[in-house]
Amino acid sequence: MAGTSGFSVSGYGPRRSAWARMAARDSILRKLDWPLLLSAITLSLIGSLLVYSATRNRNSLTHGDQYYFFIRHLMNAGIGLALMIAVIWLGHRTLRGAVPILYGLSVLLMLAVLTPLGSTINGAHSWIVIGGGFSVQPSEFAKITILLGMAMILASRVDAGDTEHPDHRTVAKALGLALVPMVVVMLMPDLGSVMVMAVIVLGCLMASGAPKRWILGLIGAGVVGAVAVASLGILDQYQLNRFAAFANPSLDPAGVGYNTNQARIAIGSGGLLGKGLFHGTQTTGQFVPEQQTDFVFTVAGEELGFVGAGFILLLLGIVLWRACRIARETSELYGTVVAGGIIAWFAFQSFENIGMTLGIMPVAGLPLPFVSYGGSSMFAVWIAVGLLQSIRLQRPIAA
């Protein structure tokens, strides 16, 4: 006989009710873009194994703890997931109102890098060391504030119904907003981050429907600016050497061209199926520098082979495909521009990172999204995933 407490005889009524609510048509879990989320999680898990393989024998980095980077990579991914959930809970529309505060904080943090608080890691003076083995790279979070700020400005009049596309004055304001953090990052100098920011700017403009003359003009200005930067001596010598090695792969193979040469050897030796996880001779022999960060794809190429490396590319492709679908299906320009900036960011950074390991792009010190070790970069890409999920969840539901 059933009691009067409201529980079923089996005692599992409330639990079934909770699951029913979670599986309901209008529940957040049902609305999430699961291909996007699962692909990003899988990339982070694969990255943890590759990072472990690259660092387990490097006692000078791990201080004798072979699981040091493995555990920290998983922790970074876990914190990233928490940040994604926080962004979904807040919503991209709520963050739209907080853009001025977020933008100001990111610029202040980047300016702090130029003070004695800043530190140089791997040749780039773009970090703030906070102790306990932790450091922050403010330029990673500036990517978020740039695309949010540009989206806010470019979509302001369009979403209000005043015009169909951003006018010239609106585009100029958006570019001015993006220019400030880009100049600060260039002063560090962190050329790789500036390149990503420039691509984000182009992605936001293209997604907004801005006049094509602005896009063509920016591309031309970028070419002229790159030549000017190289000619005026703004870049450090090691950055100029990287471009020289890219233009001439046979230049100084034991010096400036060492990284890319060893990276190609590692990837090429993997063949179709690879040498097996944790069995890569180039990786175990520590021939490739910075293999847990910028050159993590070489571990995949050597130990997982063409098939394993191709699977990573497939997962990155799914992330980009779902982001494109979210951008296309949202009815507000603000969400479209945010998604467009994220697409440009992920696509370019993935292409640059993998391309430099294959020798088809210059070495620029950019991590592979979700895969490379690094807290700031991991947090930033998961925040971006949270923005994409929020755009999907908050879009109007068709009747």
C-alpha positions in Angstrom: 0.0 0.0 0.0 1.3 3.4 -0.9 2.1 5.7 2.0 0.8 9.2 2.4 4.2 10.9 2.0 4.0 11.2 -1.8 6.7 8.6 -2.5 5.9 5.7 -4.8 6.1 2.1 -3.4 9.5 1.6 -4.9 10.8 4.8 -3.4 12.2 6.1 -6.7 9.4 8.5 -7.7 11.2 11.7 -6.9 14.4 10.5 -8.6 12.4 9.7 -11.8 10.7 13.1 -11.5 14.1 14.8 -11.4 15.4 12.9 -14.4 12.1 13.7 -16.2 12.6 17.4 -15.6 16.2 17.2 -16.9 15.0 15.4 -20.0 12.1 17.7 -20.6 11.9 19.5 -24.0 12.6 22.9 -22.5 15.5 21.8 -20.2 18.9 23.4 -20.5 20.5 19.9 -20.9 18.3 19.1 -23.9 19.1 22.5 -25.5 22.9 22.3 -25.1 24.9 21.7 -28.3 26.2 18.3 -27.3 28.4 17.7 -30.4 30.3 21.0 -29.6 30.6 20.2 -25.9 31.6 16.6 -26.2 34.2 17.4 -28.9 35.8 20.1 -26.7 35.8 17.7 -23.7 37.4 15.0 -25.8 40.1 17.3 -27.1 40.9 18.4 -23.6 41.2 14.7 -22.5 43.4 13.8 -25.4 45.5 16.9 -24.7 46.0 15.6 -21.1 47.5 12.4 -22.4 49.7 14.1 -24.9 50.9 16.6 -22.3 51.7 13.7 -20.0 53.6 11.9 -22.7 55.6 15.0 -23.5 56.5 15.8 -19.9 56.7 12.6 -17.9 60.4 12.2 -18.4 61.4 15.9 -18.2 62.5 16.0 -14.5 63.7 19.6 -14.9 60.1 20.7 -15.6 58.2 18.3 -13.3 60.6 18.4 -10.3 60.4 14.6 -10.2 56.6 14.3 -10.3 55.8 12.7 -13.7 52.1 13.5 -13.2 52.6 17.2 -12.5 51.5 18.6 -15.9 48.9 15.8 -16.4 47.1 16.7 -13.2 47.3 20.4 -13.8 46.0 20.1 -17.4 43.0 18.2 -16.1 42.5 20.8 -13.4 42.7 23.6 -16.0 40.1 21.8 -18.1 37.9 21.4 -15.0 38.1 25.1 -14.2 37.4 25.8 -17.8 34.2 23.8 -17.7 33.2 25.6 -14.5 33.8 29.0 -16.3 31.7 27.7 -19.2 28.8 26.9 -16.9 29.1 30.3 -15.2 28.9 32.0 -18.6 25.9 30.0 -19.6 24.2 30.9 -16.3 25.0 34.6 -16.7 24.2 34.6 -20.4 25.9 36.4 -23.2 23.3 39.1 -23.1 24.1 39.9 -19.5 27.8 40.0 -20.3 26.9 42.5 -23.0 26.1 45.0 -20.3 29.3 44.2 -18.4 31.6 44.7 -21.5 32.9 48.2 -20.4 34.0 46.7 -17.0 35.5 43.6 -18.5 37.3 45.6 -21.2 38.8 48.0 -18.7 40.0 45.1 -16.5 41.6 43.3 -19.4 43.5 46.4 -20.6 44.7 47.1 -17.0 46.0 43.6 -16.7 47.8 43.9 -20.0 49.3 47.2 -18.9 50.5 45.5 -15.7 52.5 43.1 -17.9 54.6 46.1 -19.0 55.4 47.0 -15.4 57.8 45.1 -13.1 54.9 42.7 -12.4 55.3 41.2 -15.9 57.5 38.2 -16.5 59.1 36.7 -19.6 58.3 33.0 -20.3 59.7 31.3 -23.4 60.8 34.6 -24.9 57.5 36.4 -24.6 57.1 39.1 -22.0 53.4 38.6 -21.7 52.8 36.9 -18.3 52.0 37.9 -14.7 53.4 35.3 -12.2 51.1 35.0 -9.2 53.0 32.4 -7.3 52.6 28.7 -6.5 53.7 27.8 -10.0 50.7 29.7 -11.5 50.8 32.5 -14.0 48.3 34.5 -16.0 48.5 35.7 -19.7 46.1 38.6 -19.9 46.2 38.7 -23.7 44.2 35.4 -23.8 41.3 37.1 -22.0 41.6 40.2 -24.1 40.5 38.0 -27.1 37.2 37.6 -25.3 36.7 41.2 -24.4 37.6 42.3 -28.0 35.0 40.2 -29.6 32.4 41.0 -27.0 33.1 44.7 -27.3 33.1 44.7 -31.0 29.8 42.7 -31.1 28.2 45.2 -28.6 29.1 48.2 -30.8 28.5 46.7 -34.2 25.1 45.3 -33.2 23.8 48.2 -31.2 21.8 50.0 -33.9 21.1 46.9 -35.9 19.4 45.0 -33.0 17.5 48.1 -32.1 16.0 48.1 -35.6 17.6 51.5 -36.7 19.6 50.0 -39.6 20.2 46.8 -41.4 24.0 46.9 -41.3 26.6 48.8 -39.2 27.5 52.1 -40.7 31.0 53.6 -41.2 31.0 55.4 -37.9 30.0 52.3 -36.0 32.7 50.3 -37.6 35.3 53.0 -36.8 34.2 52.9 -33.1 34.5 49.1 -33.0 38.0 49.2 -34.6 39.1 51.8 -32.1 38.0 49.6 -29.2 40.0 46.7 -30.6 43.1 48.8 -31.4 43.9 49.7 -27.8 44.6 46.1 -26.5 46.3 45.2 -29.8 48.8 48.1 -29.4 49.5 47.1 -25.7 50.1 43.5 -26.7 52.4 44.6 -29.6 54.5 46.5 -27.0 55.2 43.3 -25.1 55.8 42.2 -27.9 53.5 39.2 -28.4 53.1 38.8 -32.2 51.1 35.6 -32.1 48.4 37.1 -29.9 48.2 40.2 -32.1 47.8 38.0 -35.1 44.9 36.2 -33.4 43.3 39.5 -32.4 43.5 40.8 -35.9 41.8 37.7 -37.2 39.1 38.1 -34.5 38.5 41.7 -35.7 38.1 40.5 -39.3 35.8 37.7 -38.2 33.6 40.1 -36.3 33.4 42.6 -39.2 32.5 39.9 -41.7 29.8 38.4 -39.4 28.3 41.9 -38.8 27.8 42.6 -42.5 30.1 45.7 -42.4 31.0 47.4 -45.7 33.5 45.3 -47.6 35.8 48.3 -48.1 36.6 48.2 -44.4 37.5 44.5 -44.6 39.7 45.0 -47.7 41.2 48.1 -46.2 42.1 46.3 -43.0 43.7 43.4 -44.9 45.8 45.9 -46.9 46.7 47.8 -43.7 47.7 44.6 -42.1 50.2 43.8 -44.8 51.6 47.4 -44.7 51.7 47.2 -40.9 53.6 43.9 -40.9 56.3 45.3 -43.2 56.5 48.4 -41.0 56.8 46.5 -37.8 59.6 44.4 -39.3 61.4 47.4 -40.7 61.2 49.6 -37.6 62.7 47.0 -35.3 59.6 46.6 -33.0 60.0 42.9 -33.0 62.6 41.1 -31.0 65.4 39.3 -32.8 64.1 35.9 -32.0 60.8 36.7 -33.7 62.6 37.9 -36.8 64.6 34.7 -36.8 61.5 32.6 -36.7 60.2 34.3 -39.9 63.6 33.9 -41.5 63.6 30.2 -40.7 60.1 29.9 -42.2 61.2 31.6 -45.4 64.3 29.4 -45.6 63.8 26.0 -43.8 67.4 25.1 -44.3 68.6 28.1 -42.4 70.6 27.2 -39.3 68.9 23.7 -38.6 70.8 23.4 -35.3 69.7 26.9 -34.2 66.7 29.0 -35.2 65.3 26.2 -37.4 65.8 23.5 -34.8 62.2 23.4 -33.4 60.5 23.1 -36.8 63.0 20.5 -38.1 62.5 18.3 -35.1 58.7 18.8 -35.2 58.6 17.6 -38.8 60.8 14.6 -38.0 58.5 13.7 -35.0 55.3 13.9 -37.1 56.8 12.2 -40.1 58.1 9.3 -38.1 54.6 8.4 -36.8 53.4 7.1 -40.1 49.8 5.9 -40.5 49.1 4.5 -37.0 51.9 6.0 -34.9 54.4 4.4 -32.6 51.9 4.0 -29.8 51.0 6.3 -27.0 54.0 7.0 -24.7 56.3 5.2 -27.1 57.4 8.1 -29.3 61.2 8.1 -29.6 61.4 11.8 -30.5 59.1 12.6 -27.6 60.8 10.4 -25.1 64.2 11.6 -26.2 63.0 15.2 -25.6 64.2 16.4 -29.0 61.2 18.8 -29.5 61.2 21.8 -27.3 58.0 23.1 -25.7 56.2 19.9 -26.7 53.6 20.2 -24.0 52.5 23.7 -25.2 53.1 25.1 -28.7 54.3 21.8 -30.2 51.9 19.4 -28.6 50.6 18.3 -32.0 54.0 16.6 -32.7 53.2 14.2 -29.9 50.0 13.2 -31.6 51.7 12.9 -35.0 54.4 10.6 -33.7 52.6 8.5 -31.2 49.0 8.4 -32.7 50.1 8.7 -36.4 48.1 10.1 -39.2 44.9 8.5 -38.0 45.2 10.0 -34.4 46.2 13.4 -35.6 43.4 13.3 -38.1 41.0 12.5 -35.3 42.1 15.7 -33.5 41.5 17.7 -36.7 38.0 16.1 -37.0 37.1 17.1 -33.5 38.3 20.7 -34.1 36.3 20.6 -37.3 33.2 19.6 -35.4 33.7 22.5 -32.9 33.9 25.0 -35.9 31.0 23.4 -37.6 28.7 23.7 -34.6 29.9 27.3 -34.0 29.0 28.1 -37.6 25.6 26.6 -37.1 25.0 28.6 -33.9 26.1 31.8 -35.7 23.7 31.1 -38.6 20.7 30.2 -36.5 20.7 33.1 -34.0 18.3 35.9 -34.9 20.3 38.7 -33.2 23.3 40.3 -34.7 25.1 40.5 -31.4 25.1 36.7 -31.0 26.1 36.3 -34.7 29.1 38.6 -34.3 30.3 37.0 -31.1 30.1 33.6 -32.7 31.8 34.9 -35.8 34.7 36.2 -33.8 35.1 32.9 -32.0 35.0 30.9 -35.3 37.8 33.1 -36.7 39.8 32.8 -33.5 39.6 29.0 -33.2 40.1 28.4 -36.9 43.1 30.6 -37.3 44.8 29.5 -34.0 44.3 25.8 -34.9 45.7 26.3 -38.4 48.7 28.4 -37.2 49.6 25.9 -34.4 49.3 22.8 -36.6 50.8 24.6 -39.6 53.9 25.7 -37.7 54.6 22.1 -36.7 54.3 21.0 -40.4 56.5 23.9 -41.6 53.8 25.6 -43.6 53.3 28.5 -41.1 55.9 30.5 -39.1 56.4 29.7 -35.5 54.3 32.2 -33.5 53.9 30.7 -30.1 50.2 29.9 -30.2 48.7 27.0 -28.3 46.4 24.4 -29.9 42.9 25.1 -28.5 41.8 22.7 -25.8 44.9 20.5 -26.3 48.0 22.5 -25.4 49.0 22.9 -21.8 48.3 26.4 -20.4 45.8 27.7 -17.9 45.0 31.1 -19.4 44.5 29.7 -22.9 42.3 26.8 -21.6 40.1 29.1 -19.6 39.7 31.5 -22.5 38.6 28.8 -25.0 36.1 27.3 -22.5 34.7 30.8 -21.9 34.2 31.0 -25.6 32.4 27.7 -25.6 30.1 29.0 -22.9 29.3 32.0 -25.0 28.4 29.8 -28.0 26.2 27.6 -25.8 24.5 30.7 -24.3 23.8 32.1 -27.8 22.2 28.7 -28.7 20.2 28.6 -25.4 18.9 32.1 -25.6 17.9 32.2 -29.2 14.1 32.6 -29.8 12.3 29.3 -30.1 10.5 28.8 -33.4 6.8 28.2 -33.1 
